[in-house]
Every structure is written in C-alpha cells, then in structure tokens.
Amino acid sequence: MNDSNLWIFKQIKKELEIFKKDKKYFSSSKDFTRSCVFTFQTIFFLLVDLPRKSLSIEIENNLAVINKLLVRKMSGTKSGFCKARKKIKPKLFEEIGKKLVSLYYGKPTTGKIKRWKGFILKAIDGSILDIVNTPETEAEFGARSNQYGKTVQGMMMIEYDVLNKIITQSYLGGLNKGENTIAKDWTKNMQADELYIYDRLYPGSSLQFLHQSQGTFYVMRCKLSHNKYIKAFVESKENEKIEYWTLTTKVALELQEKGHEVVKGMKIPVRMLRIELGKGEVEVLITNLIDKETYPYQIFKGLYFKRWGVETNIGYLKNVLQIEISSGRRVESIYQDFYATIFRANVQAIIEQDCEEQVNEINKGRKYNYQINKTVAAGVLKGRLATIFLAKRPKRKYSEIKKNIFKKH
C-alpha cells in the first residue's frame, strides 16, 4: 500500500516541536515548561481527535493512548483539560492547518496533484454554523431570533480543491461579514494555476475585477436577472457571448478604497454561457476563460457540476465530523475546535489518497467502482490519529490504519 504522503505527517510533527519551542501561540512563555498531565502534545492531539462525546470519556480513552505513545503514566480530569487548553491560542490550529496544506502542495507531491486543463480546481462556499449559546459567543458571532428564542450562529467559509479533496482555506466568523466579502479577501492569496468555481450568490463586478487584475480565473453561476448584460444575453437565445462589462461608480469607489487603480467606466471582459438543464430550465455561467479554442463551450456544464464537491464536503464536516459541536463554551474553544476539525479533515483526505492505488486495483474488472466510505474512514481514524505522529514506528501504524479502512468496508 502506498505511503507516499507519510512524510507530510513526519514534517508536521517537527513543526509542532517548533511551535512548542518558540511559544508564539501560547498564552504565556511559561506554559508547558513543567512536567504535567496535559502537555502541549496531549492537548493538541486530544483536540484534533475531535472530542464530541462526553468530554470526560474522551479524555479517559484518548489520554491513555497518547500517554502510551509518549511513554507516560498519568491520568487527567475534565477540569484539568479545560484549564490546560486555555494555554494554546486558536491561531496555532489554524497555522498548523496551513502548514499541512503547504506541505501537501509542495515538493515532492507536486507531480501527483490532480488538475483540470492545468488548473487546480477550487470551489468556494459558505454555511451557517450553530454555536453554543452564551453571552460571550453571542457578542462574538451574533444571533438570530425566532419564536423559540435566540440562536447563536457563525459564518463558515470553505475553499476546497474538488479534485484532490483538500480544504485549502477556511474561515469562521460573525454573521456580520458576508460570503462575498470573504471571497474577495481570499483573492489576495490566489495563484494563476488555480480556477475558482462559484455559485450564484457570488457574482459581482468587484470580485470579477479582482480575479482579472490578479491574473486568476473563475467560473460563476449567475441569476438570470443579475444585470443588464445577463438579461440581454438570456433574451438573445445565444449559447455564448463575450462582452465588456463597465464597472459602475459604486464598484469603482469600493475598489479604490481597497487600494486598486480603478477609474469610473473601466471595462472587464466577460464570457457568458447559456447552459440548458433540460425541461426548459436554463442557467447562465460567466467566466474570464475567454479562449474558445482552449476552453470550448461544451466543457462548462460538466466543469460547473464539479462544484458540488464543496457542498458535499461541508455536509461531511457538519454531519460526520460534527464541526458545530464544540468541546468547550468559550469563544477560544470554539475557534480551537473549528480549526482542529479542518486539520483533521485534511489529514484523513491525505490518508485516503494513499489508499487510491489499492482502490484502483479493486476496481479493475468491476462493473461499479469501489470508493472509500469517508464516514467509515473517519471512524477508523478516531482514537488512532495521534499514532501517525507519535509512534516510534509511524510507517507500521500508518499501514495498519489504511488496512483497517479497507477491512471495515
């Protein structure tokens, strides 16, 4: 079985040691300096193992596993865990997640990255998360009221590589910041070899301009009444058309305020595509992939459909990894759990990729292709995640986990 991604987890272990030494993401420089039940490593791996059941039971079960790997014999309590987790800033989980993504897309895995016509194919989508209701969380995230009372909710955003199944960027924040605003913020980090797919909540001249000005590419679904250009295109019955859209005064001012060199009346090229869905239903896609020879009209219906992967992933985060359930009531705990879950989801995705060789072997001669069940794989990884990073023989443990993933199916 393939172990080509194991080196990534070995490197993450080294990164955690660096974080521990520089104490940048600790509440105090004195944190985790003395021998205690809940070391930095124990807290980190307890959280990334997603404690969703009774916290006391999770600590009892998983602490024993982690302590065995660290050659320690100490028991801990729920209150001790809650006190120790305060020492770690949520930013640490966010940063280690970014490091995991950076390693995955760096050498020597670069040649194995799946692409569409040379592009890494990414989809962006958001979702509302229910959050534990406290005065502190309401002040941080916001709340919505109905006949049953107030519900504290936050905004989750995911940038997802739909071919490689990696969450490349994530966000959790208050309801006061819209999805389109977050997407525009993310354009700063986009690369020319990435193609972004958006649903019909995102089209807007400012987001389109940001892609165009930075040399990055997009495909967006539009409402049929989006603007005058789209309305005229729909009425024309044409399959596709390239037109130059004029930036409005409002959009120009918005972009100027963010430091972009924009003047009123500036135009951007937009390719509009009419997609027949059947039974008279039509959707319109817009893109800055202008070259019709390289990107013919016929490819766009299937291309846009690939966006479904981000919605599936959000459902997986909510329904299987239970990203809405927090192991603490403090705002910091909620952020810790959120970014720990994103990290955990990507670890599993990378392990599943190392199983692909065996999956392909199984599928030879089969009428219907075998696929790894992500829910089963998540169950296999529960309670075993720390062994990949802490075991003296990580390759052996890694192989055992992958074998268990197949055995349970």
MARSE-822360 format. One record per residue (C-alpha): residue in three letters; chain; x, y, z. Coordinates in pm, 1 decimal. Each point is the difference from the previous one (the first is absolute). Layout:
+-----+----+----------+----------+----------+
:  aa : ch :     east :    north :       up :
+-----+----+----------+----------+----------+
: ALA :  A :        X :        Y :        Z :
...
+-----+----+----------+----------+----------+
# end
This chain:
+-----+----+----------+----------+----------+
:  aa : ch :     east :    north :       up :
+-----+----+----------+----------+----------+
: MET :  A :      0.0 :      0.0 :      0.0 :
: ASN :  A :    123.2 :    349.9 :    -85.8 :
: ASP :  A :    166.6 :    203.7 :    279.5 :
: SER :  A :    109.1 :    293.1 :   -216.4 :
: ASN :  A :   -174.4 :    260.9 :    218.2 :
: LEU :  A :    135.9 :   -123.3 :    334.1 :
: TRP :  A :    289.3 :    244.9 :    -21.6 :
: ILE :  A :   -251.8 :    285.2 :     34.8 :
: PHE :  A :   -106.4 :   -123.4 :    343.3 :
: LYS :  A :    362.0 :    -45.4 :    107.2 :
: GLN :  A :     63.3 :    362.0 :    -94.4 :
: ILE :  A :   -310.7 :    116.7 :    188.8 :
: LYS :  A :    138.6 :   -170.0 :    310.6 :
: LYS :  A :    316.5 :    210.0 :    -39.4 :
: GLU :  A :   -209.0 :    315.3 :    -49.6 :
: LEU :  A :   -182.6 :    -68.2 :    326.2 :
: GLU :  A :    334.7 :    -20.7 :    178.1 :
: ILE :  A :     94.3 :    337.6 :   -148.9 :
: PHE :  A :   -331.0 :    151.0 :    117.6 :
: LYS :  A :     63.4 :   -139.2 :    347.0 :
: LYS :  A :    347.9 :    151.6 :     19.7 :
: ASP :  A :    -76.8 :    348.6 :   -129.1 :
: LYS :  A :   -321.8 :     25.6 :    212.2 :
: LYS :  A :   -143.4 :    244.5 :   -251.2 :
: TYR :  A :   -343.6 :   -155.2 :     27.3 :
: PHE :  A :     -0.6 :    -52.6 :    377.0 :
: SER :  A :   -176.0 :    234.8 :    241.0 :
: SER :  A :    321.3 :     34.8 :    202.7 :
: SER :  A :    368.5 :    -78.0 :    -49.5 :
: LYS :  A :    -21.9 :   -216.1 :    314.0 :
: ASP :  A :   -269.1 :   -228.9 :   -142.0 :
: PHE :  A :     87.6 :   -371.0 :    -36.4 :
: THR :  A :    347.3 :     46.1 :    154.4 :
: ARG :  A :    -58.4 :   -234.1 :    296.9 :
: SER :  A :    -89.4 :   -368.2 :      5.4 :
: CYS :  A :   -378.1 :    -33.7 :     25.9 :
: VAL :  A :   -287.2 :   -223.8 :   -103.2 :
: PHE :  A :   -109.2 :    211.7 :   -294.4 :
: THR :  A :    307.2 :     80.1 :   -207.0 :
: PHE :  A :    -15.1 :    199.4 :   -322.0 :
: GLN :  A :     -1.7 :   -322.7 :   -201.9 :
: THR :  A :   -279.4 :   -158.5 :    203.1 :
: ILE :  A :   -224.2 :    308.0 :    -29.6 :
: PHE :  A :     67.5 :     33.2 :   -372.8 :
: PHE :  A :    -76.7 :   -362.6 :    -83.0 :
: LEU :  A :   -299.4 :    -18.6 :    231.9 :
: LEU :  A :   -153.0 :    293.7 :   -189.7 :
: VAL :  A :     81.6 :   -118.6 :   -351.6 :
: ASP :  A :   -153.5 :   -337.7 :     85.9 :
: LEU :  A :   -330.8 :    191.7 :     20.8 :
: PRO :  A :   -140.1 :    -54.0 :    350.4 :
: ARG :  A :   -371.2 :     -5.3 :    -83.4 :
: LYS :  A :   -132.5 :   -240.9 :    265.2 :
: SER :  A :     19.1 :     51.2 :    377.0 :
: LEU :  A :    320.2 :    197.2 :     51.1 :
: SER :  A :     92.9 :   -208.8 :    305.6 :
: ILE :  A :    -32.1 :   -322.6 :   -200.5 :
: GLU :  A :    196.8 :    144.2 :   -292.3 :
: ILE :  A :    281.9 :    105.9 :    232.5 :
: GLU :  A :      7.6 :   -336.9 :    176.6 :
: ASN :  A :     10.9 :   -197.8 :   -325.5 :
: ASN :  A :    231.3 :    214.8 :   -209.9 :
: LEU :  A :    237.6 :    120.5 :    269.7 :
: ALA :  A :     93.1 :   -362.3 :     69.2 :
: VAL :  A :     87.6 :    -51.9 :   -367.3 :
: ILE :  A :    204.0 :    320.7 :    -24.1 :
: ASN :  A :    182.7 :    -63.4 :    328.7 :
: LYS :  A :     97.0 :   -348.1 :   -118.2 :
: LEU :  A :    152.3 :    152.6 :   -313.0 :
: LEU :  A :    184.6 :    256.3 :    213.0 :
: VAL :  A :    100.8 :   -268.0 :    254.6 :
: ARG :  A :   -182.3 :    169.6 :    288.9 :
: LYS :  A :   -237.5 :   -126.4 :    268.6 :
: MET :  A :   -223.0 :    283.5 :    113.9 :
: SER :  A :   -375.5 :     44.3 :     20.8 :
: GLY :  A :   -185.0 :    325.6 :    -44.7 :
: THR :  A :   -332.2 :    165.5 :     70.2 :
: LYS :  A :   -244.8 :    204.3 :   -203.2 :
: SER :  A :     78.0 :    313.4 :    202.9 :
: GLY :  A :    373.9 :    -53.2 :    -49.3 :
: PHE :  A :    -49.1 :    -31.8 :   -374.2 :
: CYS :  A :   -215.7 :    315.1 :    -15.5 :
: LYS :  A :    262.5 :    194.4 :    193.6 :
: ALA :  A :    288.8 :   -125.7 :   -215.2 :
: ARG :  A :   -168.7 :     69.3 :   -335.3 :
: LYS :  A :    -16.9 :    370.1 :     90.5 :
: LYS :  A :    378.7 :      7.3 :    -35.5 :
: ILE :  A :    -21.5 :    -58.4 :   -376.8 :
: LYS :  A :   -120.6 :    279.7 :   -225.6 :
: PRO :  A :   -249.5 :   -108.2 :   -268.9 :
: LYS :  A :    237.6 :    147.7 :   -258.8 :
: LEU :  A :    233.1 :   -298.0 :     52.7 :
: PHE :  A :   -257.5 :   -240.4 :   -143.9 :
: GLU :  A :    -62.3 :    232.8 :   -292.3 :
: GLU :  A :    372.1 :     32.9 :    -73.4 :
: ILE :  A :     79.5 :   -371.2 :     26.4 :
: GLY :  A :   -288.8 :    -58.2 :   -240.6 :
: LYS :  A :    152.3 :    246.6 :   -246.2 :
: LYS :  A :    335.6 :   -175.1 :     35.9 :
: LEU :  A :   -161.4 :   -335.0 :    -81.8 :
: VAL :  A :   -150.9 :    147.1 :   -317.2 :
: SER :  A :    330.0 :    163.4 :    -95.9 :
: LEU :  A :    185.3 :   -329.9 :     39.5 :
: TYR :  A :   -260.2 :   -187.4 :   -201.9 :
: TYR :  A :     27.7 :    234.4 :   -299.0 :
: GLY :  A :    378.4 :     26.2 :     26.5 :
: LYS :  A :    275.8 :   -239.4 :   -102.1 :
: PRO :  A :     14.6 :   -295.4 :    -44.6 :
: THR :  A :   -378.0 :    -44.2 :    -37.5 :
: THR :  A :    -46.8 :    274.0 :   -260.7 :
: GLY :  A :      2.7 :   -240.7 :   -294.2 :
: LYS :  A :   -282.7 :   -201.9 :    152.8 :
: ILE :  A :   -241.9 :    290.5 :     32.9 :
: LYS :  A :   -310.6 :    -55.4 :   -214.3 :
: ARG :  A :    -78.1 :    285.5 :   -236.9 :
: TRP :  A :   -259.5 :    104.4 :   -257.9 :
: LYS :  A :    164.6 :    132.9 :   -317.5 :
: GLY :  A :    301.5 :     99.6 :    209.3 :
: PHE :  A :   -206.1 :    169.1 :    273.4 :
: ILE :  A :    -44.2 :    -97.2 :    362.2 :
: LEU :  A :   -378.7 :      6.9 :     14.6 :
: LYS :  A :   -142.5 :    175.9 :    304.9 :
: ALA :  A :   -351.8 :     76.7 :    116.3 :
: ILE :  A :    -98.2 :    249.9 :    266.7 :
: ASP :  A :   -314.3 :    -24.4 :    208.4 :
: GLY :  A :   -131.3 :    100.3 :    339.3 :
: SER :  A :   -241.7 :   -128.6 :    259.7 :
: ILE :  A :   -159.9 :    115.3 :    322.4 :
: LEU :  A :    122.4 :   -182.7 :    312.6 :
: ASP :  A :   -199.6 :    -30.7 :    321.1 :
: ILE :  A :    215.3 :     92.1 :    298.7 :
: VAL :  A :    -43.4 :    -57.6 :    371.5 :
: ASN :  A :   -207.6 :    283.5 :    144.9 :
: THR :  A :    179.0 :    216.1 :    256.8 :
: PRO :  A :     23.9 :    378.7 :     40.0 :
: GLU :  A :    365.5 :    -24.0 :   -111.0 :
: THR :  A :    -75.0 :   -195.3 :   -318.9 :
: GLU :  A :   -295.5 :    224.7 :    -86.8 :
: ALA :  A :    225.3 :    304.1 :     25.1 :
: GLU :  A :    261.4 :   -166.2 :   -222.2 :
: PHE :  A :   -214.5 :   -156.4 :   -270.9 :
: GLY :  A :   -350.1 :    144.6 :     16.7 :
: ALA :  A :   -341.1 :   -159.2 :     42.9 :
: ARG :  A :   -326.8 :    -50.0 :   -181.9 :
: SER :  A :   -336.8 :      6.6 :    172.7 :
: ASN :  A :   -317.6 :   -197.4 :    -64.1 :
: GLN :  A :   -309.6 :   -101.0 :    197.3 :
: TYR :  A :    211.7 :   -240.8 :    207.2 :
: GLY :  A :    264.8 :    254.1 :    102.7 :
: LYS :  A :    351.4 :     92.4 :   -109.6 :
: THR :  A :    239.2 :   -224.5 :   -187.9 :
: VAL :  A :    368.2 :     92.7 :    -10.3 :
: GLN :  A :    141.5 :    -62.6 :   -344.5 :
: GLY :  A :    323.7 :     59.4 :   -188.3 :
: MET :  A :    107.6 :      7.9 :   -363.2 :
: MET :  A :    221.9 :   -282.2 :   -127.0 :
: MET :  A :    177.5 :     32.8 :   -334.9 :
: ILE :  A :    187.7 :   -275.0 :   -181.4 :
: GLU :  A :    236.8 :     14.0 :   -296.3 :
: TYR :  A :     14.8 :   -357.3 :   -128.9 :
: ASP :  A :    214.3 :   -177.7 :   -258.9 :
: VAL :  A :   -273.9 :   -212.4 :   -155.6 :
: LEU :  A :    234.9 :   -240.9 :   -180.6 :
: ASN :  A :    247.3 :    -62.2 :    283.1 :
: LYS :  A :   -261.8 :     40.8 :    276.5 :
: ILE :  A :    209.2 :    235.0 :    212.2 :
: ILE :  A :   -135.8 :    301.6 :    188.3 :
: THR :  A :    251.5 :    263.5 :   -107.2 :
: GLN :  A :   -143.3 :    290.3 :    197.6 :
: SER :  A :   -262.4 :     39.4 :    271.5 :
: TYR :  A :   -165.0 :    271.5 :    202.7 :
: LEU :  A :   -224.9 :     28.3 :    303.8 :
: GLY :  A :   -142.1 :    334.0 :    105.7 :
: GLY :  A :   -304.0 :    206.5 :     77.9 :
: LEU :  A :   -317.4 :     31.5 :   -203.1 :
: ASN :  A :     78.2 :    364.5 :    -69.5 :
: LYS :  A :    256.8 :    -92.2 :   -267.3 :
: GLY :  A :   -150.1 :   -133.8 :   -324.7 :
: GLU :  A :    126.3 :   -285.2 :   -215.8 :
: ASN :  A :     78.3 :    229.7 :   -291.4 :
: THR :  A :    216.8 :    222.6 :    220.7 :
: ILE :  A :    199.3 :   -299.6 :    123.4 :
: ALA :  A :     43.0 :   -131.2 :   -355.4 :
: LYS :  A :    138.7 :    338.2 :   -107.3 :
: ASP :  A :    244.4 :     -7.1 :    291.9 :
: TRP :  A :    120.2 :   -342.8 :   -111.4 :
: THR :  A :     87.4 :    116.4 :   -352.0 :
: LYS :  A :    324.4 :    141.9 :    143.1 :
: ASN :  A :    132.4 :   -355.7 :     46.0 :
: MET :  A :   -115.8 :   -144.6 :   -332.4 :
: GLN :  A :    244.4 :   -132.1 :   -257.8 :
: ALA :  A :     -5.9 :      7.2 :   -380.9 :
: ASP :  A :    -20.9 :   -382.0 :    -20.2 :
: GLU :  A :   -324.4 :     -8.2 :    202.0 :
: LEU :  A :   -351.7 :     11.8 :   -142.3 :
: TYR :  A :   -280.6 :    101.2 :    238.3 :
: ILE :  A :   -363.5 :   -107.4 :    -29.3 :
: TYR :  A :   -274.7 :    201.2 :    170.1 :
: ASP :  A :   -375.1 :    -42.3 :     30.7 :
: ARG :  A :   -251.2 :    276.2 :    -74.4 :
: LEU :  A :     45.6 :    180.4 :    333.4 :
: TYR :  A :    346.4 :    124.0 :    -98.0 :
: PRO :  A :     -3.8 :    173.9 :   -340.8 :
: GLY :  A :     82.1 :    368.4 :     24.4 :
: SER :  A :    217.0 :    234.0 :   -202.6 :
: SER :  A :    239.0 :     64.3 :    288.4 :
: LEU :  A :     78.3 :   -371.1 :     50.3 :
: GLN :  A :     29.7 :    -46.8 :   -376.0 :
: PHE :  A :    234.0 :    299.4 :    -23.6 :
: LEU :  A :    221.3 :   -136.0 :    279.1 :
: HIS :  A :     40.9 :   -328.0 :   -186.3 :
: GLN :  A :     66.6 :    180.2 :   -328.0 :
: SER :  A :    251.2 :    246.6 :    144.0 :
: GLN :  A :    195.2 :   -273.5 :    181.0 :
: GLY :  A :      6.2 :   -237.2 :   -295.6 :
: THR :  A :   -211.2 :   -268.6 :    167.7 :
: PHE :  A :   -297.8 :   -180.9 :   -146.5 :
: TYR :  A :   -361.8 :    -61.5 :     91.7 :
: VAL :  A :   -325.4 :   -161.5 :   -108.8 :
: MET :  A :   -314.3 :    137.8 :    167.0 :
: ARG :  A :   -364.8 :    -88.4 :    -25.3 :
: CYS :  A :   -222.8 :    306.9 :    -40.2 :
: LYS :  A :   -360.6 :     75.5 :     76.8 :
: LEU :  A :   -182.8 :     57.5 :   -327.6 :
: SER :  A :    -83.7 :    351.0 :    120.5 :
: HIS :  A :    353.1 :     76.3 :    125.0 :
: ASN :  A :     53.0 :    315.5 :   -210.0 :
: LYS :  A :    -83.3 :    155.3 :   -335.3 :
: TYR :  A :    268.1 :   -200.1 :   -181.2 :
: ILE :  A :   -134.1 :   -333.2 :    125.1 :
: LYS :  A :   -363.7 :     95.6 :    -69.4 :
: ALA :  A :     81.3 :     96.0 :   -357.7 :
: PHE :  A :    205.9 :   -317.2 :    -47.4 :
: VAL :  A :   -284.0 :   -223.0 :    125.2 :
: GLU :  A :   -247.0 :    173.4 :   -232.4 :
: SER :  A :    236.5 :    -43.4 :   -297.2 :
: LYS :  A :    -18.1 :   -384.4 :     24.0 :
: GLU :  A :    370.9 :    -14.5 :    -91.5 :
: ASN :  A :    209.4 :   -281.8 :    148.0 :
: GLU :  A :    293.8 :    224.6 :     82.3 :
: LYS :  A :    123.0 :    353.2 :    -36.2 :
: ILE :  A :    306.4 :    201.9 :    102.4 :
: GLU :  A :    -79.6 :    350.5 :    113.8 :
: TYR :  A :    176.9 :    277.2 :    187.2 :
: TRP :  A :   -177.1 :     93.8 :    322.0 :
: THR :  A :     34.3 :    356.3 :    127.9 :
: LEU :  A :     82.9 :     43.4 :    367.2 :
: THR :  A :   -258.7 :    215.8 :    175.8 :
: THR :  A :     94.2 :    303.8 :    206.6 :
: LYS :  A :    -84.5 :   -193.6 :    318.1 :
: VAL :  A :    228.9 :   -290.7 :    -91.4 :
: ALA :  A :    279.9 :    235.5 :   -108.4 :
: LEU :  A :    -15.3 :    186.0 :    332.5 :
: GLU :  A :     -2.0 :   -327.8 :    195.7 :
: LEU :  A :    311.1 :   -119.6 :   -180.3 :
: GLN :  A :    173.9 :    337.5 :     32.2 :
: GLU :  A :    -53.8 :     -8.9 :    376.9 :
: LYS :  A :    183.2 :   -333.8 :      6.4 :
: GLY :  A :    296.1 :    149.7 :   -186.5 :
: HIS :  A :    -71.9 :   -114.7 :   -354.3 :
: GLU :  A :     65.0 :    222.9 :   -299.1 :
: VAL :  A :   -349.6 :     21.5 :   -141.5 :
: VAL :  A :   -181.3 :    278.6 :   -181.0 :
: LYS :  A :   -366.7 :     44.6 :    -73.9 :
: GLY :  A :    -94.3 :   -159.9 :   -330.3 :
: MET :  A :    277.6 :   -261.4 :      3.9 :
: LYS :  A :   -101.5 :   -317.4 :   -183.6 :
: ILE :  A :     73.9 :   -367.0 :     63.0 :
: PRO :  A :    -44.1 :   -285.3 :   -251.4 :
: VAL :  A :   -267.1 :   -256.0 :     93.9 :
: ARG :  A :    -96.7 :   -314.1 :   -185.4 :
: MET :  A :   -367.1 :    -94.0 :     51.2 :
: LEU :  A :   -118.8 :   -356.5 :    -58.1 :
: ARG :  A :   -357.4 :   -124.0 :    -22.5 :
: ILE :  A :    -33.2 :   -351.9 :    144.5 :
: GLU :  A :   -309.0 :   -208.6 :    -73.5 :
: LEU :  A :    -97.5 :   -214.5 :    299.3 :
: GLY :  A :   -299.3 :   -172.2 :   -162.1 :
: LYS :  A :   -377.3 :     52.1 :     23.5 :
: GLY :  A :     49.2 :    358.9 :   -112.3 :
: GLU :  A :    217.2 :     92.1 :    299.6 :
: VAL :  A :    299.2 :    221.8 :    -70.8 :
: GLU :  A :    297.0 :    121.5 :    200.6 :
: VAL :  A :    261.4 :    257.1 :    -94.6 :
: LEU :  A :    369.2 :    -33.1 :     80.4 :
: ILE :  A :    251.6 :    281.7 :    -26.3 :
: THR :  A :    376.1 :    -40.8 :    -22.6 :
: ASN :  A :    323.2 :    172.3 :    -94.3 :
: LEU :  A :    116.4 :   -311.5 :   -187.3 :
: ILE :  A :    -38.1 :    187.7 :   -325.7 :
: ASP :  A :    190.5 :   -231.0 :   -237.3 :
: LYS :  A :   -274.1 :   -202.4 :   -176.5 :
: GLU :  A :    245.7 :   -237.6 :   -162.2 :
: THR :  A :    167.3 :   -102.9 :    324.6 :
: TYR :  A :   -323.2 :     13.3 :    200.8 :
: PRO :  A :   -284.9 :    -95.4 :   -237.2 :
: TYR :  A :   -361.1 :     61.4 :     95.1 :
: GLN :  A :    -72.6 :   -371.5 :     50.1 :
: ILE :  A :    229.5 :    -42.9 :    301.6 :
: PHE :  A :   -166.3 :    250.8 :    231.8 :
: LYS :  A :   -309.7 :   -193.0 :    106.1 :
: GLY :  A :    212.9 :   -286.2 :    134.3 :
: LEU :  A :    253.2 :    242.9 :    143.5 :
: TYR :  A :   -257.0 :    187.8 :    204.7 :
: PHE :  A :   -146.2 :   -327.4 :    127.3 :
: LYS :  A :    334.9 :    -74.4 :    167.7 :
: ARG :  A :    -84.9 :    279.8 :    244.7 :
: TRP :  A :   -230.3 :   -245.5 :    172.7 :
: GLY :  A :    306.7 :   -135.9 :    182.3 :
: VAL :  A :     18.4 :    300.8 :    233.0 :
: GLU :  A :   -364.2 :    -41.7 :    104.3 :
: THR :  A :     59.1 :   -370.4 :     63.9 :
: ASN :  A :    303.6 :     88.2 :    210.3 :
: ILE :  A :   -192.5 :    251.5 :    209.5 :
: GLY :  A :   -263.0 :   -268.2 :     60.7 :
: TYR :  A :    276.7 :   -239.3 :    107.6 :
: LEU :  A :    146.1 :    257.2 :    240.1 :
: LYS :  A :   -341.3 :     60.0 :    155.7 :
: ASN :  A :   -153.9 :   -346.2 :      3.4 :
: VAL :  A :    299.1 :   -230.5 :     51.8 :
: LEU :  A :    274.9 :    205.6 :    164.4 :
: GLN :  A :   -268.6 :    205.0 :    181.8 :
: ILE :  A :    180.5 :    330.1 :    -38.7 :
: GLU :  A :   -288.8 :    182.2 :    169.3 :
: ILE :  A :     52.2 :   -188.6 :    327.8 :
: SER :  A :    261.5 :    162.9 :    219.4 :
: SER :  A :    186.5 :   -159.7 :    288.7 :
: GLY :  A :     -6.5 :    331.7 :    186.0 :
: ARG :  A :   -222.9 :    302.4 :     54.4 :
: ARG :  A :    260.1 :    274.7 :    -29.5 :
: VAL :  A :     52.2 :    186.2 :   -329.0 :
: GLU :  A :    363.2 :   -115.6 :     -9.0 :
: SER :  A :   -112.6 :   -362.8 :     38.6 :
: ILE :  A :   -239.6 :     34.2 :   -293.9 :
: TYR :  A :    276.4 :    134.0 :   -225.1 :
: GLN :  A :    237.4 :   -274.1 :    121.1 :
: ASP :  A :   -253.5 :   -270.9 :    -83.0 :
: PHE :  A :    -85.0 :    152.0 :   -338.6 :
: TYR :  A :    358.2 :     13.8 :   -128.6 :
: ALA :  A :     86.5 :   -333.3 :    164.6 :
: THR :  A :   -287.4 :   -154.9 :   -198.0 :
: ILE :  A :    124.1 :    151.1 :   -327.4 :
: PHE :  A :    348.4 :   -137.8 :     71.7 :
: ARG :  A :   -147.1 :   -339.6 :     87.6 :
: ALA :  A :   -207.2 :     -7.2 :   -322.1 :
: ASN :  A :    309.1 :     66.5 :   -211.0 :
: VAL :  A :    204.7 :   -265.8 :    180.4 :
: GLN :  A :   -267.7 :   -253.6 :    -89.2 :
: ALA :  A :    -16.8 :    121.6 :   -361.8 :
: ILE :  A :    377.4 :    -44.8 :    -35.4 :
: ILE :  A :    -15.4 :   -351.5 :    147.2 :
: GLU :  A :   -282.5 :    -90.2 :   -238.6 :
: GLN :  A :    216.1 :    110.2 :   -292.3 :
: ASP :  A :    266.8 :   -248.3 :    105.8 :
: CYS :  A :   -271.6 :   -266.3 :    -23.8 :
: GLU :  A :    -80.5 :     85.1 :   -363.0 :
: GLU :  A :    248.0 :   -249.1 :   -146.5 :
: GLN :  A :   -178.1 :   -287.2 :    173.6 :
: VAL :  A :   -340.8 :    145.6 :    -90.2 :
: ASN :  A :    101.5 :      1.5 :   -367.3 :
: GLU :  A :    108.0 :   -363.9 :     27.0 :
: ILE :  A :   -336.1 :    -96.7 :    151.6 :
: ASN :  A :   -184.1 :    182.1 :   -278.2 :
: LYS :  A :    171.5 :   -192.2 :   -281.1 :
: GLY :  A :   -264.4 :   -214.1 :   -162.1 :
: ARG :  A :   -282.0 :    134.0 :    221.7 :
: LYS :  A :   -321.4 :    125.6 :   -154.8 :
: TYR :  A :    -44.2 :    261.9 :    271.8 :
: ASN :  A :    300.5 :    177.2 :    148.2 :
: TYR :  A :     82.6 :    -54.8 :    365.5 :
: GLN :  A :     45.1 :    319.9 :    201.2 :
: ILE :  A :    126.3 :     61.5 :    350.4 :
: ASN :  A :   -285.3 :     79.3 :    236.4 :
: LYS :  A :    107.0 :    323.5 :    170.0 :
: THR :  A :   -226.0 :    -62.5 :    299.1 :
: VAL :  A :    156.0 :   -341.4 :     60.8 :
: ALA :  A :    349.5 :    143.2 :    -49.8 :
: ALA :  A :    -76.2 :    271.5 :    256.4 :
: GLY :  A :   -102.3 :   -268.9 :    248.5 :
: VAL :  A :    320.5 :   -194.4 :    -60.7 :
: LEU :  A :    213.4 :    309.8 :     56.0 :
: LYS :  A :   -180.3 :     89.2 :    325.5 :
: GLY :  A :    232.0 :    -79.7 :    290.2 :
: ARG :  A :    287.0 :    -88.0 :   -234.9 :
: LEU :  A :     96.5 :    336.8 :   -147.2 :
: ALA :  A :    276.2 :     69.2 :    254.1 :
: THR :  A :    175.7 :   -326.6 :    -87.8 :
: ILE :  A :     86.4 :    131.0 :   -347.2 :
: PHE :  A :    195.0 :    286.8 :    155.1 :
: LEU :  A :    130.6 :   -143.4 :    327.7 :
: ALA :  A :     65.4 :   -372.4 :    -54.4 :
: LYS :  A :    360.3 :   -120.4 :     -5.3 :
: ARG :  A :    -84.1 :   -192.5 :   -317.9 :
: PRO :  A :   -241.8 :    237.9 :   -176.5 :
: LYS :  A :     19.4 :   -189.6 :   -330.5 :
: ARG :  A :   -129.5 :   -314.0 :    167.4 :
: LYS :  A :   -285.4 :    185.1 :    170.7 :
: TYR :  A :    -80.8 :    184.5 :   -321.5 :
: SER :  A :    -30.8 :   -329.4 :   -186.8 :
: GLU :  A :   -222.0 :   -142.1 :    275.2 :
: ILE :  A :   -237.6 :    294.9 :    -24.8 :
: LYS :  A :    -29.3 :    -35.3 :   -377.1 :
: LYS :  A :    -59.8 :   -375.8 :     27.9 :
: ASN :  A :   -272.9 :     66.1 :    256.5 :
: ILE :  A :   -165.7 :    248.5 :   -233.5 :
: PHE :  A :    -34.8 :   -277.7 :   -260.1 :
: LYS :  A :    -87.5 :   -269.5 :    254.9 :
: LYS :  A :   -296.4 :    195.2 :    137.3 :
: HIS :  A :   -165.4 :     40.2 :   -342.0 :
+-----+----+----------+----------+----------+
# end
